[in-house]
Structure formats: structure tokens, C-alpha cells
């Protein structure tokens, strides 16, 4: 879900290595500039991804004007809208220092769709069998009427921002995106359809 948040902690499960830990463990080389973002767009994973992007975007040789490309592999069902916007804003800031190649794999859905589209234009690829999905705001709230009204207003603001960001990164207009996501709850796209709509530039 794009605008839902959940966190599952399995008892006795080993702690996952953060992206920053993996970066520190890698030797210098091209593979160091590759990031795997797989799983829920959560606060923890977003923090790890943002940290990695900030570190890698600043790394370059003394004689280079811009750093080498960062490769960002994405496979996610989605997650929190606020973390999605945090990642999106940092990606755009980092692109002033180096290009970001986004690669969609398996499933790129909900919040992940904007992350895929936020890569450097011309350098966004998608797996031939990858499925892309986007949808309108999803949320649930219980409380008194005044609070519910405030939540609805916030949901509208989030959706408007989401649509504007997608319009900025794709070949679709705000009206086209609004029409698309208003037709049904979840809009599923094949790799070719995602490319047609400007969410990606080519097949991996």
C-alpha cells in the first residue's frame, strides 16, 4: 500500500545489514556504486538508502566534474508515502553530483513506482517481466469528525503531491495520471506500458 505503514519483527530473526554497512564492507570498484532496494519502503530502509545515496553521490575522482553513475535496483510492493517523498527528494538532490540509474525488477509498485521514475531520464530500465503498479491514496482512520476531516485533507494533499511528482518525471500530465488512478483501485502496467507512460526508458 502506498500510504500505509507496517513493521513486522520476527522473533529470533537475525538483524539485516544496512546499506551503509554493506557499502563499508565492499572494496573500491564499480560494484560499490550499486544499491539493492528490496522490500517495504519503510523508515529504516529509507534511512539506509538515503545514507548510501548521500555517500556515493559525493564520491568522485579529483579530475572528475561528476561522479560515476549510481545503480539503484528496485523491487518493492511499496510502503510509506513520507519515506517515498524523502527518497525522491534526496535522489533529485544527488543528481546534481552524479546520474542515478534505476533498474526495476520483479515488482515495482505503489511508492516504488515514483522511485523508479526518479532516476536520471534516459537511464531508467525495467525487467522485461517486471510488473509496475500505481494507485491513489490508501489510508484508514477512526476518530471524531473534526480529526477525520483533517486526515482527509492531508490525504488529498499527499495525493496531489504524488501526482505532481509523477508528472514531473514521466510523459504523463497531471490530468492523465488523475484519470488513470481514478478508474480502479490498482493500476497494473507491463514493462512496455510503463515505458510508454514514461516511468522507465527501456527494457533491461
N, C-alpha and C positions, 0 to 999 in steps of 0.2 A: 504494500500500500504506500502511496506517495506521501501522504500526510499523517501516517500513523507511526507510532514508536513502540518497540517492544524489545526486551532483552532477556535472553534465555541463558541461564548459567547451569551447566550440568555438574552435578556433584562429583568431585574427584577428577574432573576433566583437566588436562594439562593446560597451562596458560599458553595462549598463542603468542608467537614472536611478533612484535610490532614491526611496521615497515621500517622505522628508524633503526631497530636492532638488526634487521636483515641488511640494510644499507651499510651499517658499520662492519658487518661480517664479510661483505663482499670485497674482493680485491679490485684495484683500479682496472677499468676496462669497459667496453661498450655495454656489457650486461648490467653494470652498476646503474645505468640510466634507464632501466626498465622497472616499472612498478606494476604489481598484480593487485588489482582491487576486486576481490571476490567476496560476495556475501552482502549482508544487510548494510544499508547506508545508515550507520549508527554514529553516535557521538564519538565513541572510541575509534572506530575505523576511520571516520572523517579526520579526526585529530592526527592519526598516523599518516594518512595520505597527505594532508596539508603540510605536515612536518617534512615529509620526503620531498614534496614539490618545492618547498622553500629552500631546502638544502641543495637539491640538484639544479635548480634554476640559477643558482649563484656560482656554480662550478664552471669554469672555463679556463682555457689556456691564456697565458699573458698576451699573446698576439692575436687573440680572437675578439671580435666585436660582440659576438653572441655565442652562447654555449651550444654544445651539441644537443640534438633533439632528445626530449624525454619521451619514452614509450609508456603509455598508460593503458594496460589491459583491463577491460571492464566486463564483469559478469555478475549481475545482481537482479534481484526481484524488486529492489527499491528500498525505501525506508523513510527517514525523517526529512521533511521539506527544509527545515532550518539548516541541517547539516549539508543538504544538497546545495543550498544557496551559498553556504560558507565555502564549499569546494569550488563551486562555479566562480565565485569572486576571486579566490586565490589563483585559480587556473588563468583567469584573464590577466591578473597582475603579473604572474610568472611569464606570460607570453611576451612581455616586453624584453625579456632576457634570453629566451630560447623558445623554439617551437615545441608544441606538445602533440605527439602523435597518439590518437586514441584508437584502440582496437576493441571492437565489441565481439564478445564470444558467448555462444550458447544462448544466453538471455540477457537483454538489456532493457529493463522495464522501469516504468514509473520514474523515480528520481534518477535512475541510471541513464535514462534517455537524454536528459539535459547534460550530464557529464560527458557522454559520448559526443554530443553535438558541440560541446565547448572546446574540443580540440582545435588545433590550427587548421583553418579551411584548406582543403586540398590534401590534408594528411590524416583524414579520419577514415578508417577502414572498418569493415564488419565481416564476420564469418559468413560464408555462403548459407549456412543453415541456422544462423543466429535469428532469434525472434525478438522484435522490438515491440514495446507496448507503452502507450501513454494514456492518461486519463485525467479527469477533473479531480477536484479536491475530494478527499475522503476523510471523514472525521466523525467522531461520536462525542456527544456531550450531554450531561444531565445536570440540571440545576434550576435556579429560579429564572424567570423570563428575562430579566434585565441582563443576566450573565449570558444566557443563551443568545440573545441579540448581539452582544459584544463578540461572542465566538463566531457567529455567522458573518459579521462584518470583517473579522480577522481572516476567515476562510476566503471571503471574496477578495481581500487584498492579496493573500497568498496566491490565489489562482490568477489574478491579474498580473502579478509579478512573474509567475511561472510562464504564462502565455507570452508576455513581453520578451522574456529571456529566450524562449524558443524561437520567437520571430526574429530576434537579433542574430541567431546562429543558423537558421535554416532558410530555405527558399519559400517558406510559407508566411503569409501575412497573419496578423492577429485575428482577423475575421475568419480566415481559413482554419486556423487552429481551434478557435472557439466553436466553429461549426462542426469540426471533426470530433472533438471530445464531447460535444453535447448530444451526438447521435446515439451513443451507447456508453455503458459504464467503462469498459476497457476496449481500447482500440489496438488491435494487433496488426503488426506490419511485418512483411517478409524483408529480407535484406534488400532486395531490389526496390521494394516500396519505400523503405527507409532512405535509400539513396535518392529516389525520385523526389522525395519531400525535403531533401537537403539535410537530413540528420547525419548522413555519412557521405563520403565521396567515392568510395569504391569497395569492391569485394576483396577480402583478404586472400 
